Amino acid sequence: MAALPYTFAGLGTWRGESGTVKLSHLRDVLAVAEHGSLRAAGRRIGVAQPAITRSIREVEQELGATLFERHARGVRLTEIGTAFVRRASAVQSELRRAREEVEQLKGRNTGEISVSLSTASSLSLMPSAVKAFRKRFPDAVLKISESFFQAIEPEILSGAVDFYVGPIDVAAVSQQFAVEKLFDNRRLVLARKDHPLAGARQLSDLTEAEWVRPLLSGSNTDVDFDLLFKEQGHAPPRVALQARSAMVTLLVVLSSDLLTILPEQWLDFPLLSNLVAPLPLEKPLPGVAICIVRRRDMPLTPLAEVFCDLMRRAALNYVHRRDAERG
């Protein structure tokens, strides 16, 4: 096997064939890449600008390549710089995980867990999981973002996000990820309370309605209205508005006669369930399965594994409750 070009020499350096890149170098490169200027990066990490400049120059000399190019408002990554930052970010994330895992195995329940959830998962699963986790591990920090898988796929690979919970097309996921299905999902046609079509029981009853099509950023699971109607033998619906925000979608539905389609978990939000009502269609509208997605080649830290298990339990409880309500 060929020798790797870089190896770790303790926890402070990254030794190459011709020299040494310190982990502080990686810190400085990542800070400049994030903030877009040497001065802002220096303020953020508490390092003087001349030291940041020297650090970047040393890395570029070691690599024999330019990482940043100047522009009117600061600096931006070159193509080589982008590739280097992607790898450096993964190194930094794994070192953080390594330190936290050691501390957790020693019985010190501290550290950070970063999780990304879809809106539906946040509404139906997150509250009980967070409550149970905080009760057991009050000194740990949970970092929760709202997103769809496509948008945060690179962050899971780099280690910036531990795992994702939400809808996903399993067949389209790279083998780099392990996918665990939590439950099959369904979607609902939602309307404001007292909507003229509140009693509709078939899609054929809605052919004259107007719709809001949600185009949620970073999602590959948006509703294909045309296909949905076509599968049941109907002409395409009249889409009056396209919204790239769930909030915009809901505000429009609440203030008009427009209809929309969203995952049934939206009704788990008490304030919303008092304002909108699902139409009682006899034929269910299938949705994309809710899954856990994580890197296949890297185990979670002990605390991240605990939170992942709490999300599984929340999903199991959700399914039991949902099935009981459906009768």
ABEGO torsion letter per residue (X at the ends): XBBBABBBBEAABBBBAABBBBAAAAAAAAAAAAAGBAAAAAAAAGBBAAAAAAAAAAAAAAAGBBABBBBAAEBBBBAAAAAAAAAAAAAAAAAAAAAAAAAAAAGBBBEBBBBBBBAAAAAAAAAAAAAAAAAABAABBBBBBBBBAAAAAAAAAAGABABBBEBBBAAABBAABBBBBABBBBBBBBBBBGBAAAABABAAAAAABBBBBBBBBGBAABBBAAAAAAAAGBBBBBBABBBABAAAAAAAAAABABBBBBBAAAAABAAAAAABBBBBBABBBBBBBBBBBBBAABBBBAAAAAAAAAAAAAAAAAAAAAAAAAX
